[in-house]
Amino acid sequence: MTRPADFWNSVYDDDTAPWVIGEPQPAIVELEREGWITGRVLDPGCGAGEHTILLTRLGYDVRGIDMSPSAVEYARANAAAQGVPAAVFEVADALTLGDRADFAGDPPGSAPAFDTIVDSALFHVFGTEDAERAAYVRSLHAICKPGGVLHVLALSDTEPGFGPRISDTLIRESFRDGWTVEDLRPARYRGRITDTVAQNAEGLEVSESGKVDLAAWLARIRRE
Ligand SMILES: C[S@@+](CC[C@H](N)C(=O)[O-])C[C@H]1O[C@@H](n2cnc3c(N)ncnc32)[C@H](O)[C@@H]1O
């Protein structure tokens, strides 16, 4: 089983989440600059909300969802503090989005709502859990319009680091049916060293502010 909401809540409540870095991921900022984000956007597992805040500020129609109420509370406060109170967040389980008529239509999958999905460090959470990973891929398929794009930024197993690190093969194999992996390249995911990961930080290049750019994959996957 992947971690329950209580685990995710605790790292926001204690402010020990190593992915809460006070800025959007540079790889996602770059994606937006290159024009890879269009139309209605979903930010699943939005965490502190940095990507929803960034995209709302830039004028996108975007919604951040997270299964952790503490994450959503954190994201709303973060958006207000950054002067973007219009950023929209809600508590939702990314594994069952197809059940939402407003996201997927009724019957499920008949009217997918999203043109672009920006997954920053959620897919890898399901990495070793075959059933949950498959449920997540099905859930995204139901809500992503045909021809729409899913971006996956996931920690990579090619270098030492912390967090759930996965292979590029796992990404390709997960999106065989109903999707086309158009691009899959090495990237970086920025994290910060907190008490929860300090023991795994040996040998990593850590900046003066305690941040580290971990090996990652960036995939662009088109919904057929
Ligand atoms: C590693 S964090 C990444 C947060 C953010 N996207 C980022 O890159 O900073 C993963 C997030 O996914 C959320 N999460 C985990 N399982 C989830 C699920 N089944 N549905 C929705 N959110 C989930 C966690 O609460 C956590 O906020």
The ligand as a Gaussian input file, in Angstrom:
#p B3LYP/6-31G(d) Opt

LIG

0 1
 C        6.165000      14.015000      -3.379000
 S        4.771000      15.045000      -3.119000
 C        4.854000      16.125000      -4.529000
 C        4.128000      17.428000      -4.309000
 C        4.199000      18.430000      -5.477000
 N        3.573000      17.948000      -6.665000
 C        5.624000      18.816000      -5.738000
 O        6.248000      18.395000      -6.703000
 O        6.156000      19.587000      -4.901000
 C        3.422000      13.964000      -3.507000
 C        2.060000      14.566000      -3.147000
 O        1.039000      13.683000      -3.623000
 C        0.033000      13.573000      -2.647000
 N       -0.620000      12.270000      -2.859000
 C       -0.171000      11.032000      -2.544000
 N       -1.045000      10.089000      -2.931000
 C       -2.076000      10.750000      -3.516000
 C       -3.300000      10.344000      -4.117000
 N       -3.653000       9.049000      -4.189000
 N       -4.127000      11.293000      -4.613000
 C       -3.799000      12.616000      -4.528000
 N       -2.669000      13.056000      -3.969000
 C       -1.817000      12.135000      -3.467000
 C        0.732000      13.731000      -1.313000
 O       -0.147000      14.163000      -0.311000
 C        1.819000      14.760000      -1.669000
 O        1.345000      16.063000      -1.426000

